[in-house]
Amino acid sequence: MIQPLTLGSRTFPVNIIQGPLAGISNAPFRLLTWRYSQPAYTCTEMISCKTIIHQSDMLRERFGYLDPQEGPVCFQLSANNATELSEAVKRVTNAGAALIDLNCGCPVKKIRSKGAGSSLLSDSTKLYQLVHAMKQSTHLPVSVKIRVQQANEEVAAAISDAGADVLVVHGRHWTEHYETPCRHHDIQYFVERMNIPVIGNGDIADVKTLQKMFATGCAGVMIGRAGVGQPWLIAKLIAELKNESFTLPDAQEICAALLEHVSRLAILLKNEKFAILQARKFAKYYARHLANRAAFIEAVNTCHDLPSFTTICQQYIAGV
Ligand SMILES: Cc1cc2nc3c(=O)[nH]c(=O)nc-3n(C[C@H](O)[C@H](O)[C@H](O)COP(=O)(O)O)c2cc1C
């Protein structure tokens, strides 16, 4: 199951990917994931082509910043126009992307109403044009990330004909929330139909759910939400699949990872207050395996700056 993954011109040593998560998968998150797990690659959050083209600092700042210590990164773009997409693809190619993905799954109304995200699944002509434009504009592997729907056949043909190198399938319809279980059967449909590698995505959180996804025959898998607050998850899954032992980080290391994540965010966002708000969001995920979880989360929710957040982490470590 764990094996090298060849996508277009590039081969990655493993076939587990950390997927895009808006508001989360920026450089600090990706760096920690890379350091602990070394997945095939990680992804930026979705970035609009317009942002890349018109905000000149974008590639050095919040969305587009690549940390020199992180591993390969797939830039995920949202687009509705082939000319713009082509320009954005050229820019992210020059900015150090390892792959480039077209978002065809975003269910947000603002994105869909512009003819981007999951709305592309109902317009296979435009989908073909966009993917074709990407292929013409970069030597990097081109990826397409979709959700499943009724007209899967047309979508598969458009992506295949346009020459994409990899297809990522999130096994839910764009109208479905996370309570609806992932449709592995639909992922298998693409695996059987496509002549390019298919990456399965949805509800992977442990070895059992990972094996269920690999049972679709997919060439690789993408982890989404489960990677938040446990950057070591992919390393743990790889070790467990290989029947190797894996030691979870202790409380001290978990707190150190959370502290590093938030401190790096404060630098990246140039905004300590915002980073602390993010710390509140992340604390509950990092605290999954901590004793006195509730007390720790409550303490983090009361802090307002980086020094008090650091003190809370240090006090917690001293107390366990
Ligand atoms: C908070 C959040 C943000 C997300 N942002 C993106 C995004 O920017 N681009 C994208 O393609 N998918 C995005 N997704 C979807 C995930 O990449 C993934 O497809 C989905 O969560 C299913 O995988 P999971 O069940 O393992 O979480 C997001 C999901 C969540 C929960």
The ligand as an ORCA input file, in Angstrom:
! r2SCAN-3c Opt
* xyz 0 1
  C     -11.449     23.851      7.240
  C     -11.345     23.196      5.898
  C     -10.778     23.880      4.858
  C     -10.673     23.285      3.590
  N     -10.067     23.973      2.581
  C      -9.902     23.395      1.372
  C      -9.230     24.075      0.313
  O      -8.769     25.212      0.447
  N      -9.120     23.419     -0.867
  C      -9.623     22.146     -1.068
  O      -9.497     21.584     -2.149
  N     -10.251     21.495     -0.082
  C     -10.392     22.068      1.126
  N     -10.992     21.386      2.132
  C     -11.393     19.972      1.896
  C     -10.261     19.027      2.321
  O      -9.092     19.231      1.568
  C     -10.695     17.557      2.153
  O     -11.020     17.340      0.804
  C     -11.912     17.239      3.001
  O     -11.770     17.741      4.311
  C     -12.133     15.710      3.063
  O     -11.032     15.078      3.681
  P     -11.094     14.622      5.234
  O     -12.408     13.891      5.422
  O      -9.876     13.754      5.395
  O     -11.047     15.863      6.052
  C     -11.146     21.969      3.384
  C     -11.740     21.285      4.446
  C     -11.852     21.875      5.687
  C     -12.474     21.104      6.820
*
